[in-house]
Amino acid sequence: MVAGANGVRSLRETPTWAVALVSAVFVIISVLIEHGIHSLEKWFRKLQKKAMIEALEKIKAGESVVDISVRGAPIAHFHICACHFPCSV
């Protein structure tokens, strides 16, 4: 359980509860974002804001930064790259 020379722990040395906690936080944040988008859509439909409803439809279709961050691939790659390996990407 001792960290390497640069003070960074590998994923194999990370406790399972810590990985589960981080994963749970990401899931909870994703659910909250999804609920917020749904609530905004209901509110915009009540106010008859067609442009805003169209913008929310684009977000739900995956044309936004939120969708990219929820998927996590670019962020996870950057974190692993920056912390554990010399990155060539």
TAUR-V852386 format. One record per residue. N is the residue number from 1. NEAR is the number of other ideal C-beta (glycine too) atoms within 12 Angstrom. Layout:
# TAUR-V852386
n->(N	N)
near->(NEAR	NEAR)
This chain:
# TAUR-V852386
n->(1	2	3	4	5	6	7	8	9	10	11	12	13	14	15	16	17	18	19	20	21	22	23	24	25	26	27	28	29	30	31	32	33	34	35	36	37	38	39	40	41	42	43	44	45	46	47	48	49	50	51	52	53	54	55	56	57	58	59	60	61	62	63	64	65	66	67	68	69	70	71	72	73	74	75	76	77	78	79	80	81	82	83	84	85	86	87	88	89)
near->(10	9	13	13	7	12	10	17	18	17	17	11	15	19	13	12	10	15	17	13	14	20	17	14	15	20	16	15	18	20	15	16	23	20	14	18	27	17	15	22	24	16	16	21	17	12	13	10	16	13	12	20	21	16	19	27	19	18	25	21	13	14	14	18	14	23	20	17	18	25	16	21	14	16	17	20	18	17	17	19	16	15	20	22	16	10	12	6	10)
